[in-house]
Amino acid sequence: KLLVLGVTLFLTACANTSAPSDTAEPTTEPIQIGAIMPLSGDGASYGIMGQNVANLRVEEINAEGGINGRPLEIIWEDGKCTPKDASLAAQKLIGVDKVSVIFGGFCSGETLGAAPITEKKKVILFSGGSSSPEITNAGDFVFRSAPSDSSQGKILAQYANKNFQKIGMITEQTDYAIGIANTFEKYFTGKIIRENHLSTESDFKTRITKLKSANPDGLLLIPQTPPKFEILLKQLQEQKWSTPLLINEVAAGNMKSILKFKSLLTTNKTISANFVAPDNPKLSAFVQKYKQRFGKNPEYENYTATIIDGIDILVKVIGEVGDVTQTEKIRDALYATKDYEGIFGKLSFDKNGDVNITHSLFEFDGEKFIPLKK
């Protein structure tokens, strides 16, 4: 009897050891995603702002319970606004940090540089700032909450068709700027005198003189970053060239330079393509919190909104899938996202991962950009 009792107790103990516990605590380990933005160089003015916005929004999300009770963490890498650096950043985030979702890049070149890496590994690449038309076909795992520049270049060309027969163009040679320029060329029916410049250039006097001598009806400026735009304005002023100006949304969002050279921009009628975040209580409250934390408003409220919307959509989808590593399910859930109530209204993604936001035309009135009257 003692032997039987001993065997019974042994078997019972083994059974209890191997059986799963019904009271096991769910994991509270952080969910980690990567992020790529220009944290140094000329693009840092909006890259650091983007990082601040994303980190602050993640703080709010975690205070609200995170993703299914797990906090969200972002591992940051500097894409420096270049395809090469973003490619290296993506390789590090995937190979070393083992992330399966990357938020970024911000510059179009960053997203296009990272996309071949993320696509091969079936890693989600979700941009809150990239707008090059090339991103539309960058991959099946690539999404963005910022609008494509196919609409920006088109509406600038449509305006130009009504007002100019010949136009000069100064374009920085980056994926973002070239995307706008190529779309403009596609839709503009007049003559274009185009000057492309490298991002390393800072002396545009010869290019400006050449364009001025061609006597165009207007001038289109397409810089990649705010510092380049300010240099262009300074040298235009030095050349005393008076001509109507068309500018892209990065230039129009650089209000520090706009106001510094407002006499030039007021004398020369200045039209911009832009997308503007609507009045939204959620955005207003966030901007106030941002100002309290960083001592100033975010430089670009439109990109503040696209970053918040992008982070929120990712959090929603990852929570629904339940496993951040199931990237094919996350991809499918993103494609299936329709009429998501974001800051920009009801957001949906098309078959290419592009969001349904478009650009509009604005005119500088001497103090700010206002919607262009038709």
Protein Blocks (a to p, Z undefined) as FASTA:
>chain_A
ZZmmmmmmmmmmmmmmmpccfkbccdfbdcdddddddfedjklmmmmmmmmmmmmmmmmm
mmnnpaghiacddddddeklpaklmmmmmmmmmmmnopabdcddfblmlmmmmmmmmmmn
opacddfkbccfklmmnojkbccfbdcfklmmmmmmmmmmmmpcbdcddddddfklmmmm
mmmmmmpmbdcddddddfkbcbfklmmmmmmmnopabdcdddfbfklmmmmmmmmmmnop
acdddddfklmmmmmlmmmmmmmmmmpccddddddddddfklmmmmmmmmmmnopacfbl
mlmmmmmmmmmmmmmmmmmnopaklmmlmmmmmmmpghiacfkopadddfkopacddddd
dddehjaccdddZZ
